[in-house]
């Protein structure tokens, strides 16, 4: 069965696709579950009343609402570190509140943060939720979640040959409702100018002046994507920053695809399947008494960013008794030929209830990252506490002209 859902999140097809996208990011999530069915996608909204519950009770209720584990972090009572207030009580009322917003309200109510990993689910962590300023960028909410300076010392051949390099590290969160968040590609051309007019991008002779953009990641909130930026800052640390600006880059097309492939006989390969412009083939499958190991290969053009679905097991085994089990995914990729990347996956499952008969992938095929919208924060403090909201002046970005760069 090949079921490619043609629910395109696309606005226009006028612009030509970019010749190449910055590699292919496969989120090799360690989905492993010894027994039991794979969890489904998180609910899009929550409706409930949490009446005067202590933190452990509220976490248990939240787990039921999400259909995913929610546990309190293990803490060392002797450590000098922030602690969870397990006796803290709060009241929360949600009526069809988007899940991401409800999770943030939970964190603010109990003075905590959330971590997320699969298949363990959510972990309630000590410390306040980061609360930086935010602005609206063409319908997307952009927030700075981290800002700080760090000094690195590089020792040369002799003890006297010591170089100190200062970096400015920024963390950004981009939010959007529902499937719109999948449009987010990255932030580019990030630039920072301090109150003295010092701008690292003006230092053309400094090879470290270009910003380092780390890959976009998924955080604990399903409506949010995260990106870290590191800038070489060869100046004294300022008190305030005049501007923090850049461009939000969005995919023009996002296409969900679900693919189910029957497991081939031992020693044989399945026939290749086309998933849009991507080709998928199961090369071999080995089954044991209660386990499974599969080798699969994708051939993907550079113009397509292939990604596993977020916040759920994206690769599962369909079992003979009608249930599903999450599989661990290990991925490697390299150049296959001009304009094509080869991605190989090793899938493993243990503790399966019954014999596996198929493997299913939930994929996102993204292309045309050519929608650019500028953003700018102004008069920003050069450091802020994550527990306090900061309110610099912020300029609401205007959409860039169609096809602009």
FENTA-V281410 format. One record per residue. RES is the residue in one letter. PHI is phi in whole degrees, -180 to 180 (999 if undefined). PSI is psi in radians with two decimals (999 if undefined). NEAR is the number of other C-alpha atoms within 10 Angstrom. Layout:
RES;PHI;PSI;NEAR  RES;PHI;PSI;NEAR
This chain:
X;999;2.29;11  X;-127;1.94;13  X;-119;1.69;11  X;-99;1.87;16  X;-74;2.18;11  X;-93;0.75;11  X;-92;1.41;10  X;-77;2.39;13  X;-101;1.41;17  X;-134;2.55;14  X;-110;-0.59;10  X;-164;2.67;9  X;-118;0.37;10  X;-71;-0.75;9  X;-77;2.47;14  X;-74;2.59;10  X;-66;2.60;18  X;-62;2.53;13  X;-59;-0.65;11  X;-152;2.51;17  X;-99;2.73;16  X;-64;1.31;9  X;69;-2.90;15  X;-129;2.16;20  X;-101;1.96;15  X;-104;2.17;18  X;-82;1.74;17  X;-82;1.29;15  X;-74;2.37;21  X;-82;1.21;18  X;-77;1.83;23  X;-137;2.27;21  X;-139;2.08;21  X;-64;-0.59;15  X;-155;2.76;14  X;97;2.82;13  X;-74;2.75;18  X;-72;2.42;22  X;-69;2.70;19  X;-88;3.10;13  X;-62;2.53;16  X;-58;2.56;16  X;-63;2.52;12  X;-70;-0.42;16  X;-148;2.75;17  X;-122;2.48;21  X;-133;2.03;13  X;-172;2.87;14  X;-123;2.15;12  X;-106;1.76;17  X;-96;1.83;12  X;53;0.85;13  X;-98;2.49;16  X;-71;2.83;17  X;-56;-0.82;23  X;-61;-0.67;18  X;-68;-0.71;15  X;-66;-0.66;21  X;-65;-0.69;20  X;-65;-0.70;14  X;-68;-0.69;17  X;-64;-0.66;22  X;-60;-0.74;16  X;-64;-0.73;12  X;-66;-0.68;16  X;-82;-0.43;21  X;70;0.49;15  X;-144;2.63;19  X;-62;2.44;18  X;-133;1.98;23  X;-125;2.72;19  X;-84;2.47;17  X;-65;2.49;15  X;-74;2.35;11  X;-125;2.54;13  X;-90;1.97;9  X;-64;-0.31;8  X;-92;-0.17;6  X;-79;2.48;8  X;-88;1.39;7  X;-149;2.83;11  X;-57;2.53;12  X;-123;2.63;16  X;-71;2.40;20  X;-90;1.53;15  X;-70;-0.35;12  X;-93;-0.03;12  X;-66;2.39;14  X;-115;2.60;17  X;-153;2.81;16  X;-122;2.25;14  X;-131;2.37;15  X;-127;2.10;14  X;-122;2.25;16  X;-127;1.75;11  X;53;0.76;12  X;-85;2.29;15  X;-51;2.44;18  X;-58;-0.73;23  X;-60;-0.76;21  X;-66;-0.69;17  X;-64;-0.70;21  X;-66;-0.66;20  X;-67;-0.66;16  X;-64;-0.68;16  X;-60;-0.80;22  X;-63;-0.78;19  X;-67;-0.65;17  X;-67;-0.62;16  X;-107;0.17;24  X;59;0.80;18  X;-138;3.10;21  X;-123;2.97;20  X;-124;2.43;23  X;-113;2.74;15  X;-140;2.30;17  X;-151;2.73;16  X;-110;2.49;18  X;-94;0.20;21  X;-63;-0.48;15  X;90;-2.46;19  X;-96;2.52;22  X;-123;2.24;19  X;-83;2.11;21  X;-113;2.60;21  X;-72;2.70;20  X;105;2.60;19  X;-75;2.71;19  X;-68;2.29;20  X;-56;2.40;19  X;-135;1.29;19  X;-92;3.07;23  X;-72;2.79;17  X;-142;2.84;22  X;-148;2.88;20  X;-97;2.24;17  X;-123;1.65;21  X;54;0.74;17  X;90;-0.12;14  X;-105;2.48;18  X;-96;2.12;15  X;-113;2.20;23  X;-131;2.49;20  X;-92;2.07;21  X;-102;-0.23;21  X;-153;2.45;19  X;-150;2.21;20  X;-168;2.76;14  X;-107;2.50;18  X;-138;2.43;12  X;-106;2.21;12  X;-112;2.37;10  X;-107;2.19;10  X;-112;2.06;10  X;-94;2.24;12  X;-86;-2.70;10  X;-67;-0.51;7  X;-121;2.83;7  X;-63;-0.48;7  X;-77;-0.34;8  X;-88;1.37;9  X;-117;2.23;12  X;-116;2.31;12  X;-108;2.19;11  X;-119;2.19;15  X;-103;2.37;18  X;-123;2.60;22  X;-105;2.04;19  X;-107;2.25;18  X;-122;2.48;19  X;-119;2.30;16  X;-120;2.54;19  X;-123;2.35;22  X;-118;2.20;24  X;-119;2.59;23  X;-159;2.62;19  X;-74;2.55;18  X;55;-2.47;15  X;-72;-0.20;13  X;-60;-0.49;15  X;-63;-0.41;17  X;-70;-0.22;24  X;-71;-0.38;20  X;-67;2.15;24  X;-95;-1.02;24  X;-175;3.10;21  X;-108;2.34;26  X;-130;2.89;17  X;53;0.73;14  X;-72;2.32;22  X;-139;2.42;18  X;-129;2.30;23  X;-124;2.28;20  X;-90;3.13;22  X;-66;-0.26;17  X;-95;0.09;11  X;82;0.20;11  X;-80;2.24;17  X;-133;2.04;18  X;-63;-0.50;21  X;-70;-0.26;20  X;-79;-0.23;11  X;-90;1.35;13  X;-64;-0.44;10  X;-83;-0.12;8  X;-94;1.91;12  X;-66;-0.29;8  X;-90;0.12;17  X;-76;-0.44;19  X;-68;2.43;18  X;-68;2.52;20  X;-96;2.03;15  X;-103;1.95;17  X;-82;2.74;13  X;-59;2.61;15  X;-64;2.40;18  X;-128;2.90;14  X;-103;2.28;18  X;-98;-2.81;18  X;-76;-0.26;19  X;-102;2.20;18  X;-67;-0.31;24  X;-97;0.35;22  X;-138;2.47;22  X;-125;2.56;22  X;-118;2.56;22  X;-145;2.42;20  X;-107;2.50;20  X;-130;2.34;21  X;-123;2.21;20  X;-118;2.35;22  X;-69;2.22;21  X;-126;1.56;22  X;-85;0.68;18  X;-133;2.93;13  X;-61;2.62;8  X;-67;2.23;17  X;-84;2.95;15  X;-85;-0.61;13  X;-140;2.77;16  X;-112;2.30;22  X;-69;-0.82;20  X;-146;2.57;20  X;-127;2.02;19  X;-140;2.92;18  X;174;-2.81;18  X;-130;2.34;21  X;-89;2.13;24  X;-105;2.24;19  X;-119;2.52;23  X;-73;2.42;22  X;-79;-0.53;23  X;-130;2.28;21  X;-132;2.08;26  X;-122;1.95;19  X;-72;2.55;21  X;-145;2.32;20  X;-116;2.20;18  X;-124;2.26;19  X;-121;2.22;18  X;-127;2.16;21  X;-61;2.49;15  X;-69;2.30;22  X;-74;2.91;18  X;-66;2.76;12  X;-57;2.31;10  X;83;-0.02;9  X;-116;2.82;12  X;-111;2.58;16  X;-78;2.77;17  X;-67;2.49;12  X;-61;2.56;14  X;-120;2.42;17  X;-92;2.24;15  X;-121;1.57;18  X;63;-2.21;13  X;-89;0.05;11  X;-104;2.47;17  X;-110;2.32;15  X;-122;2.37;20  X;-142;2.30;18  X;-85;2.01;23  X;-82;-0.66;19  X;-164;2.78;18  X;-142;2.36;22  X;-126;2.24;15  X;-115;2.53;17  X;-119;-2.94;11  X;-58;-0.71;11  X;-142;0.52;14  X;-142;3.02;17  X;-150;2.47;19  X;-139;2.19;16  X;-130;2.42;20  X;-110;2.20;17  X;-132;2.74;18  X;-137;2.36;19  X;-112;2.43;22  X;-113;2.02;20  X;-127;2.20;24  X;-68;2.64;22  X;-60;-0.47;21  X;-75;-0.08;21  X;-118;2.27;27  X;-98;2.00;24  X;-99;2.25;24  X;-141;2.50;18  X;-75;2.55;21  X;-60;2.60;21  X;-95;2.77;18  X;55;0.69;21  X;-174;2.80;21  X;-63;2.04;26  X;-87;-0.31;25  X;-127;2.12;26  X;-134;2.72;27  X;-99;2.28;28  X;-91;2.16;24  X;-99;2.82;18  X;-63;-0.48;13  X;-85;0.11;11  X;93;-0.08;10  X;-92;3.02;16  X;-124;2.66;24  X;-134;2.39;27  X;-72;2.54;31  X;-116;2.55;29  X;-76;2.42;23  X;-119;2.14;22  X;-119;2.27;16  X;-129;2.46;16  X;-137;2.65;12  X;-147;2.67;17  X;-159;3.03;12  X;-71;2.27;14  X;-100;-0.52;13  X;178;-3.09;10  X;-58;2.08;8  X;75;0.18;12  X;-135;2.39;18  X;-110;2.55;20  X;-107;2.15;17  X;-118;2.15;20  X;-113;2.38;20  X;-120;2.46;20  X;-114;2.10;17  X;-110;2.31;23  X;-134;2.51;23  X;-139;2.52;24  X;-131;2.78;19  X;64;0.60;15  X;-73;2.45;23  X;-69;-0.64;19  X;-149;-3.07;17  X;-68;2.28;17  X;-75;2.46;25  X;-122;-0.43;16  X;-144;2.81;17  X;-120;2.39;23  X;-122;2.40;20  X;-116;2.35;17  X;-107;1.95;19  X;-119;2.82;20  X;-127;2.18;19  X;-106;1.96;21  X;-114;2.47;24  X;-152;2.95;24  X;56;1.13;23  X;-81;1.21;25  X;-125;0.16;21  X;-92;1.96;23  X;-118;2.32;24  X;-132;2.17;21  X;-74;2.64;21  X;-136;2.73;23  X;-154;2.22;19  X;-101;2.44;23  X;-126;2.66;19  X;52;1.13;17  X;-108;2.33;21  X;-65;2.52;17  X;-77;-0.08;17  X;-158;2.59;16  X;-149;2.71;17  X;-86;2.32;14  X;-65;-0.24;16  X;-90;-0.13;14  X;-122;2.41;12  X;-75;2.40;12  X;-114;2.43;16  X;-128;1.32;13  X;-78;2.99;15  X;-70;2.42;15  X;-133;2.40;18  X;-100;2.17;14  X;-72;2.17;15  X;-71;2.59;19  X;-104;2.53;13  X;-58;2.42;15  X;-73;2.68;14  X;-59;2.63;10  X;-55;2.19;13  X;79;0.11;11  X;-74;2.80;11  X;-115;999;12
